[in-house]
Amino acid sequence: MSARSAISNAQIANILSLMGQLLDIKGENFFRVRAYERAVQVLSGMTQRLADMPLEELKSINGIGSAMASHIREIADTGAL
């Protein structure tokens, strides 16, 4: 079974949340940290499996930018960011 088929929305959101927390601890730009927090909020309300969504569809989610969509796709494909 591939990482893409096995990863859940909750696991994707958890990885993004951890990444945002790590960036905050490092003192990264507030807006970059906030982008991760917002993505977690947006994704937590989704019922469609993110791992099954193509990149262009991820980009079309309100509140998810192009870079964050790429991060989501990477997590779905590899299980890591």
Phi, psi and omega per residue, in radians:
M1 nan 2.311 -3.130
S2 -1.403 2.791 3.102
A3 -1.062 -0.597 -3.104
R4 -1.081 -0.749 -3.084
S5 -1.363 -0.343 -3.029
A6 -1.666 -0.354 -3.007
I7 -1.458 2.400 -3.116
S8 -1.702 2.897 3.063
N9 -1.021 -0.713 -3.130
A10 -1.097 -0.676 3.123
Q11 -1.185 -0.697 3.094
I12 -1.088 -0.835 3.137
A13 -1.066 -0.668 3.133
N14 -1.110 -0.760 3.124
I15 -1.106 -0.755 3.115
L16 -1.125 -0.676 3.109
S17 -1.100 -0.797 3.113
L18 -1.082 -0.715 3.130
M19 -1.100 -0.755 3.096
G20 -1.069 -0.715 3.120
Q21 -1.126 -0.741 3.124
L22 -1.115 -0.716 3.104
L23 -1.124 -0.662 3.108
D24 -1.118 -0.778 3.121
I25 -1.076 -0.654 3.125
K26 -1.262 -0.195 -3.125
G27 1.436 0.429 3.127
E28 -1.131 2.934 3.131
N29 -0.891 2.321 -3.121
F30 -0.958 -0.727 -3.063
F31 -1.204 -0.563 3.078
R32 -1.187 -0.789 3.097
V33 -1.068 -0.766 -3.126
R34 -1.090 -0.584 3.113
A35 -1.071 -0.692 3.102
Y36 -1.192 -0.746 3.121
E37 -1.071 -0.763 3.139
R38 -1.130 -0.725 3.122
A39 -1.041 -0.748 3.125
V40 -1.078 -0.743 3.120
Q41 -1.085 -0.809 -3.121
V42 -1.111 -0.806 -3.057
L43 -1.242 -0.486 -3.112
S44 -1.155 -0.374 3.129
G45 -1.659 0.030 -3.085
M46 -1.533 2.447 3.097
T47 -1.801 -0.407 3.105
Q48 -1.276 2.412 -3.135
R49 -1.156 2.061 -3.137
L50 -1.098 -0.627 -3.112
A51 -1.096 -0.388 -3.126
D52 -1.617 -0.119 -3.063
M53 -1.547 2.336 3.060
P54 -1.227 2.815 -3.090
L55 -0.948 -0.782 -3.112
E56 -1.081 -0.624 3.105
E57 -1.230 -0.674 3.075
L58 -1.067 -0.717 3.130
K59 -1.106 -0.451 -3.085
S60 -1.452 -0.108 3.122
I61 -1.253 2.202 3.135
N62 -1.048 2.169 -3.141
G63 1.699 -0.074 3.110
I64 -1.984 2.017 3.131
G65 -1.456 3.106 -3.102
S66 -1.075 -0.785 -3.135
A67 -1.144 -0.739 -3.135
M68 -1.165 -0.657 3.083
A69 -1.060 -0.692 3.101
S70 -1.144 -0.662 3.093
H71 -1.126 -0.755 3.127
I72 -1.073 -0.778 3.136
R73 -1.080 -0.734 3.120
E74 -1.089 -0.765 3.116
I75 -1.095 -0.771 -3.130
A76 -1.103 -0.647 -3.096
D77 -1.381 -0.612 -3.006
T78 -2.030 -0.329 -3.076
G79 1.493 0.069 -3.105
A80 -2.563 2.902 3.076
L81 -2.246 nan nan
